[in-house]
Amino acid sequence: YKLNLTSNGLSGTLSKDFSVLKSIKILDLADNDLKGNIPTEIGLLSDLSYLRLSYNALVGTMPMEFQELSQLQIIQIQSNRISGTIPLSMDAQLDAGQSTFISDCGVPTIFEKVLFCANCTMCCNSQDDCYPTANTLIQEAGFEDYKSFTWVFFLSTVGASCV
């Protein structure tokens, strides 16, 4: 089953009663005006594979029951005020795409402490700039950034042309 209420002008808090949707696979409540905490009952949605709560006004920490969601493949919770550590099931089968698991783990942040998200594939900051958490090819080659790579490349080219 699928529930997509994106950009519907919803306001208020997430009800604990949505846990009766035990067979739901896709829950998309993004881009509304939902407030309050994410209820612990979210852990009862055992078939949930796609969760999108981004661009709301949700606060607090991600409930520990979140780790019960072993079927999750896509999680997008950025642009809320969720803090702390995001517990994730060891069985979660996150898709390999960059937008698989997005949260507010970027800098600068609105939080006193930066949100820790070890499994995030993309982090967003307080300016709504998002970036992948995976290393670039330049970083995998051992360079800190493109600037250091450019210098080494330039010096190698100059050195090779002098020989």
N, C-alpha and C positions, 0 to 999 in steps of 0.2 A: 504494500500500500504506500501511497505517496500523499503528503500534505505540503503543498507549496502555497504559502501566503506572503510571498515576498512583496514588499512595497505596497501593502494594503492599508497603511495608516493605523495599524494595530497599536494600542497602548495598554498600559497596565502591567501586571506581573504574570509570569508563567505559572499556571495553575499546577498544583501537584496532581490534579486529576488527569493530566494528559498521559499519565502512566497506564491508563486503560487501553491505550493504543499499542498494545503489545506486539502486534504484527506489522507495525509501521517500519518501512525500510528507508524512506526519505522524509526528512523533516527540514523544511526550509522556511524560516521565519525572519530572514534577513531584511534589513532596511525598513524597519518599523520603529516604534518608540516603546519597546518593551523594557521594563525597569525591574529592579530587584535582583535577587539571587537566582541562580539556576537551581531548581529543586533537586534534592537528592534522588527523587523518584526517577530521574533520567536513567539511572542504572537499570531500571526494570524494562527498558525498551531493548530487549535482547536481540531483535532482528535489525536494529538500526544500522545502516551502512553509510548514510549520508546525512551529516548534521551541519546546517548552516544557520548560525545565529549572529552573524556579523552585522555591524552598523545598527546597533540598538543602544540601550543605556543600561545594560546588565552590569551588576557590580558583585563584589565579593570574590571568593575563591571558587575554583572548579571543585565540585563535590567529589569525594573519594569514590563514590559509587560510579563515577565516570569510567573507572577502570573495568567495570563489568561489561562494557560495550565492546565485545570481542569481534563483532562483525564490521566495525567502522573502517571505511575506506577513504572518506573525505570528511575533514573537519575544518570549518572556517568560523572563527570566533573573534576576528579582529574588530577594532573600533568599538570596544566595550570598555568596561573598567574592571576586568577580571584580573586578579593578581595571584601571586604565589606560584606553585608548581602545578602543572597539568598532568594528572595521573592518566596513564594510558595502558590499556590491556596489553599484556605480552603477546596475546593472540591476534591483536588488531592487524589487519592486512591492508595497510595504507597503500593507495595507488602510488605509482612512481612519479607522478607529475609534480611540477613546482607548486601548484596551488592545492596540493593534497591536504596540508595541515598548516593553516595560517593563523597566527595569533599576534598579539601586541608585545613581542619580545624584542623589538628594535629600540635603538637609541637615536634621538632623545626620547625620553619616556615621560608620561604623566605620573608615573608611580614613584614612590619613595625608593623602592627596590625594583630592578628590572625583572619582568616576568621570566621565569625559567621554563624553557620548553625544549627538552633534549631531542624530541622527535619532530619538531616543526620543520617543514620544508621551506617556509617563507615567514619572515618576520616583518611586521609593520611598526612604524614609529609614530610618535604623537603628531607628526605632520602628514600622516597618511601616505608616507613613502614606504613601499614594500620592496624587499629584496630577498633573493633566495639565500638559504643558509648553507647550501652546498658550496664547496670550493670551486673557484673558476679554474679553467685549464692552466692559466698562468700560475695560480697558487699551487696547483698539483705538480707543476714543473719545478717548484721550489722557490718561486719568487713571491715577495710579499704583495706586490701590486704591479700594475702596468708600467708605472714610472720606473721601478727598478729593472723590469724586463727591458724596457726601452733603452736604458743606459747600457746594460750589458750587450744588447743587440748592436747598438751604435758603436760601442768600443770594439766589439768583435769585428764589425764591418770595417772600421777604420784600420784596425790591426791587420786584417786580412788583405786590405788593399796596399798596405805598406810593405808587405812581404814579396 
